[in-house]
Amino acid sequence: MNTPNKNGGVIKAPGEAAALPVLVKAPPLPVLPLVLVDERFIAHLDRLATKVEALKITNVAAAQSAANLLVEITDLGRQLDRNRAAAKRPFLDINSAIEAAARAPAGTLAQLKAGVQKHIAEWDADLRRRAEESERARQAEIARLKEEKRRQDEEAKRTAAELAASLPAGAAAAALDLDFEDDGIPAEPAPKSEIEKQIEALKYAPPAVSTAAPAGVQYRSRLLFTVTDIAKLPEQFITRSANEKLIREVFVVGFKDGDPLPSLPGVEFKVDRVPVSTGRAPALF
């Protein structure tokens, strides 16, 4: 049979013949419709329903009649179960044969799918790593340019202050009082410096590395967790529950009708008595 290699391809044995169809080997279907229960069974069921409707236990003999009726109902239910199992068997056999035939190609498909998913996941992880590195570099460059602009601004202020200090006192004051704006007309904003343009371009630049999924694929993300130290968890994240398995093993298993009720703080025991057929009464059919 063809088997996938580690890259998701298919390895063929030397001289291997062309692939053959997968055949389902199963018994033939039974003739339909099937007879699950016959007229005799239905008539018996009707008689039982009539007896149950009229049932009233007032003495020991009536109780025994009710017990016999319970056995009869149980036996008829078992007959129905046998008929149902026999009717389903051919279809279950065919279902098993189909599942067995599909197992090999389904396994190959699962391996191929897992291989492709692994490659896409690795590609996505590498894209995200490169995108994060690119974003860190972009932010670092923006921070560097802002720092450079701050130094340039401080240098310009220092130069202006030195120039003002070198002028005569009156000239410096007059220079500070100059008004170049026309009345009522706001001044146009100063043109952006080269470094400001660089910062703005970096801020609004599209991502250097796109992490978009290929067409036909979307990523399903789930948050996974592992509790490493339950002692550190807040109380609302801790649940306490009774060890019902141990209670059942210690008290329930082996309990017999007539045994005294056990006692366990925090637990209430009660006996559930349900009449069941023992099969000892004579069946009436």
C-alpha positions as CSV (number, residue, x, y, z in Angstrom):
1,M,0.0,0.0,0.0
2,N,1.2,3.6,-0.6
3,T,2.5,5.3,2.5
4,P,3.1,9.0,3.1
5,N,6.7,10.1,3.6
6,K,7.8,12.8,6.1
7,N,7.1,15.6,3.6
8,G,3.5,14.4,3.0
9,G,4.3,12.8,-0.4
10,V,3.5,9.2,-1.3
11,I,6.1,6.5,-1.5
12,K,5.5,3.6,-3.9
13,A,7.3,0.4,-3.8
14,P,9.5,-0.4,-6.9
15,G,7.3,-2.1,-9.5
16,E,4.1,-1.5,-7.5
17,A,1.0,-1.9,-9.5
18,A,-1.6,0.9,-9.9
19,A,-3.7,1.6,-6.9
20,L,-6.8,-0.6,-6.4
21,P,-10.2,0.5,-5.1
22,V,-11.0,-0.2,-1.5
23,L,-13.6,-2.9,-1.3
24,V,-16.1,-3.6,1.5
25,K,-16.4,-7.3,2.2
26,A,-19.7,-7.8,4.1
27,P,-22.7,-10.2,4.1
28,P,-25.6,-9.2,1.8
29,L,-28.4,-7.1,3.2
30,P,-31.5,-9.0,4.4
31,V,-34.8,-8.8,2.6
32,L,-36.7,-5.7,3.7
33,P,-39.0,-5.0,5.4
34,L,-37.9,-7.1,8.4
35,V,-40.4,-8.7,10.8
36,L,-39.3,-7.6,14.2
37,V,-42.3,-9.1,16.1
38,D,-45.1,-11.2,14.8
39,E,-48.9,-11.1,15.4
40,R,-48.5,-13.7,18.3
41,F,-46.1,-11.3,20.0
42,I,-48.5,-8.3,19.6
43,A,-51.4,-10.3,20.9
44,H,-49.4,-11.4,23.9
45,L,-48.4,-7.8,24.6
46,D,-52.1,-6.7,24.4
47,R,-53.0,-9.4,27.0
48,L,-50.3,-8.2,29.3
49,A,-51.5,-4.6,29.0
50,T,-55.0,-5.7,29.9
51,K,-53.8,-7.6,33.0
52,V,-51.6,-4.7,34.2
53,E,-54.6,-2.3,33.8
54,A,-56.7,-4.5,36.0
55,L,-54.0,-5.3,38.5
56,K,-54.8,-4.8,42.2
57,I,-52.9,-6.5,45.0
58,T,-55.0,-7.1,48.1
59,N,-53.7,-10.5,49.4
60,V,-50.8,-13.0,49.1
61,A,-52.3,-14.7,46.1
62,A,-52.7,-11.5,44.2
63,A,-49.1,-10.5,45.0
64,Q,-48.0,-13.9,43.6
65,S,-50.1,-13.3,40.5
66,A,-48.4,-9.9,40.1
67,A,-45.0,-11.5,40.5
68,N,-45.9,-14.0,37.8
69,L,-47.0,-11.1,35.6
70,L,-43.7,-9.4,36.1
71,V,-41.8,-12.6,35.0
72,E,-44.0,-12.8,31.9
73,I,-43.4,-9.1,31.0
74,T,-39.6,-9.6,31.6
75,D,-39.5,-12.7,29.4
76,L,-41.4,-10.9,26.6
77,G,-38.9,-8.0,26.8
78,R,-36.0,-10.4,26.5
79,Q,-37.6,-12.0,23.4
80,L,-37.9,-8.5,21.9
81,D,-34.2,-7.8,22.7
82,R,-33.2,-11.1,21.0
83,N,-35.3,-10.2,17.9
84,R,-33.9,-6.7,17.8
85,A,-30.3,-8.0,18.1
86,A,-30.9,-10.5,15.3
87,A,-32.4,-7.8,13.1
88,K,-29.6,-5.4,13.6
89,R,-26.8,-7.9,13.3
90,P,-26.4,-7.9,9.4
91,F,-26.4,-4.1,9.4
92,L,-23.9,-3.9,12.3
93,D,-21.7,-6.4,10.4
94,I,-21.9,-4.2,7.2
95,N,-21.1,-1.1,9.3
96,S,-18.1,-2.9,10.8
97,A,-16.9,-3.9,7.4
98,I,-17.3,-0.3,6.1
99,E,-15.4,1.1,9.1
100,A,-12.6,-1.5,8.7
101,A,-12.3,-0.8,5.0
102,A,-12.1,3.0,5.6
103,R,-9.6,2.7,8.4
104,A,-6.5,2.5,6.1
105,P,-7.2,5.4,3.8
106,A,-8.5,7.5,6.7
107,G,-5.2,6.9,8.5
108,T,-3.3,7.9,5.5
109,L,-5.4,11.1,5.1
110,A,-4.9,11.9,8.8
111,Q,-1.1,11.6,8.4
112,L,-1.1,13.7,5.3
113,K,-3.2,16.4,6.9
114,A,-1.1,16.4,10.0
115,G,2.0,16.8,7.9
116,V,0.6,19.8,6.0
117,Q,-0.7,21.4,9.2
118,K,2.8,21.0,10.7
119,H,4.4,22.8,7.8
120,I,1.8,25.6,7.8
121,A,2.1,26.0,11.6
122,E,5.9,26.2,11.4
123,W,5.6,28.8,8.6
124,D,3.1,30.8,10.6
125,A,5.4,30.7,13.7
126,D,8.3,31.9,11.6
127,L,6.3,34.7,10.1
128,R,5.1,35.9,13.5
129,R,8.7,35.7,14.8
130,R,9.9,37.9,11.9
131,A,7.0,40.2,12.3
132,E,7.8,40.7,16.0
133,E,11.4,41.3,15.2
134,S,10.4,43.9,12.5
135,E,8.1,45.6,14.9
136,R,10.7,45.8,17.6
137,A,13.2,47.3,15.1
138,R,10.6,49.8,13.9
139,Q,9.8,50.9,17.5
140,A,13.5,51.2,18.3
141,E,14.1,53.3,15.2
142,I,11.1,55.6,16.1
143,A,12.6,56.0,19.6
144,R,16.0,56.8,18.2
145,L,14.6,59.4,15.8
146,K,12.6,61.0,18.6
147,E,15.7,61.2,20.7
148,E,17.6,62.7,17.8
149,K,14.8,65.3,17.3
150,R,14.9,66.1,21.0
151,R,18.7,66.7,20.8
152,Q,18.2,68.9,17.7
153,D,15.5,70.9,19.4
154,E,17.7,71.5,22.4
155,E,20.6,72.4,20.2
156,A,18.4,74.9,18.3
157,K,17.2,76.5,21.6
158,R,20.7,76.7,22.9
159,T,21.9,78.4,19.6
160,A,19.0,80.8,19.7
161,A,19.8,81.7,23.4
162,E,23.4,82.2,22.6
163,L,22.5,84.5,19.6
164,A,20.1,86.5,21.7
165,A,22.8,86.8,24.4
166,S,25.3,88.2,21.9
167,L,23.0,91.0,20.8
168,P,22.7,94.3,22.5
169,A,20.0,94.4,25.2
170,G,17.6,96.6,23.2
171,A,18.1,94.7,19.9
172,A,17.3,91.4,21.6
173,A,14.1,92.7,23.2
174,A,13.0,94.2,19.8
175,A,13.6,90.9,18.1
176,L,11.5,89.2,20.7
177,D,8.7,91.7,20.1
178,L,8.5,91.3,16.3
179,D,5.1,90.1,15.0
180,F,5.1,88.6,11.5
181,E,1.5,87.7,11.5
182,D,-1.1,89.6,9.6
183,D,-4.0,90.7,11.7
184,G,-6.8,88.0,11.7
185,I,-4.8,85.7,9.5
186,P,-3.3,82.7,11.3
187,A,0.3,81.9,10.5
188,E,0.9,78.8,8.4
189,P,2.4,75.9,10.3
190,A,6.1,75.6,10.1
191,P,7.2,73.0,7.5
192,K,8.1,69.6,9.1
193,S,11.7,68.8,9.4
194,E,13.3,65.8,7.7
195,I,13.5,63.9,11.0
196,E,9.8,64.6,11.7
197,K,8.9,63.2,8.3
198,Q,10.9,60.1,9.0
199,I,9.1,59.6,12.3
200,E,5.7,60.0,10.7
201,A,6.5,57.6,7.9
202,L,7.6,55.0,10.4
203,K,4.5,55.4,12.5
204,Y,2.0,54.8,9.7
205,A,4.0,52.4,7.6
206,P,2.3,49.0,6.8
207,P,3.8,45.9,8.5
208,A,7.0,44.9,6.9
209,V,6.0,41.2,7.4
210,S,2.4,40.1,6.7
211,T,1.1,37.3,9.0
212,A,-2.1,36.8,7.0
213,A,-3.1,33.1,6.5
214,P,-3.0,31.6,3.0
215,A,-6.3,31.5,1.2
216,G,-8.4,28.6,2.3
217,V,-6.8,28.4,5.7
218,Q,-7.8,30.0,9.0
219,Y,-6.1,29.6,12.4
220,R,-8.1,28.2,15.3
221,S,-6.6,29.4,18.5
222,R,-7.2,27.9,21.9
223,L,-5.8,29.0,25.3
224,L,-4.3,26.1,27.1
225,F,-3.2,26.0,30.7
226,T,-1.4,23.7,33.1
227,V,-1.8,24.0,36.9
228,T,1.7,23.9,38.3
229,D,1.0,24.6,42.0
230,I,-2.6,24.2,43.3
231,A,-1.5,25.7,46.6
232,K,-1.0,29.1,45.0
233,L,-4.5,29.2,43.4
234,P,-7.1,31.6,44.8
235,E,-10.0,29.9,46.5
236,Q,-12.5,30.5,43.7
237,F,-10.4,28.4,41.4
238,I,-10.4,25.4,43.7
239,T,-13.2,22.9,44.1
240,R,-13.8,20.3,46.8
241,S,-15.9,17.2,46.0
242,A,-16.7,14.0,47.8
243,N,-14.8,10.9,46.9
244,E,-18.0,9.0,45.8
245,K,-15.9,6.2,44.3
246,L,-14.4,5.4,47.7
247,I,-17.8,5.7,49.4
248,R,-19.3,3.3,46.9
249,E,-16.4,0.8,47.4
250,V,-16.6,0.9,51.2
251,F,-20.3,1.0,51.9
252,V,-22.3,0.2,48.7
253,V,-20.4,-2.8,47.3
254,G,-21.5,-5.9,49.2
255,F,-24.6,-4.3,50.8
256,K,-27.3,-6.9,51.1
257,D,-31.0,-6.6,51.7
258,G,-31.6,-6.5,55.4
259,D,-28.2,-5.1,56.3
260,P,-28.3,-2.1,58.7
261,L,-27.8,1.3,57.1
262,P,-24.2,2.5,57.4
263,S,-23.3,5.7,59.1
264,L,-20.9,8.3,57.6
265,P,-20.9,12.0,58.7
266,G,-22.1,14.2,55.8
267,V,-23.7,11.3,53.9
268,E,-27.3,10.1,54.0
269,F,-27.9,6.5,53.1
270,K,-31.2,4.9,52.0
271,V,-32.3,1.6,50.5
272,D,-33.9,1.6,47.0
273,R,-36.0,-1.6,46.8
274,V,-37.2,-2.4,43.3
275,P,-39.0,-5.7,42.4
276,V,-37.3,-7.5,39.6
277,S,-38.0,-10.8,37.9
278,T,-36.1,-13.9,39.0
279,G,-37.4,-16.0,36.2
280,R,-38.6,-18.6,38.6
281,A,-42.3,-18.2,37.9
282,P,-43.6,-20.3,34.9
283,A,-43.7,-18.4,31.7
284,L,-47.1,-18.4,30.0
285,F,-46.0,-18.5,26.4
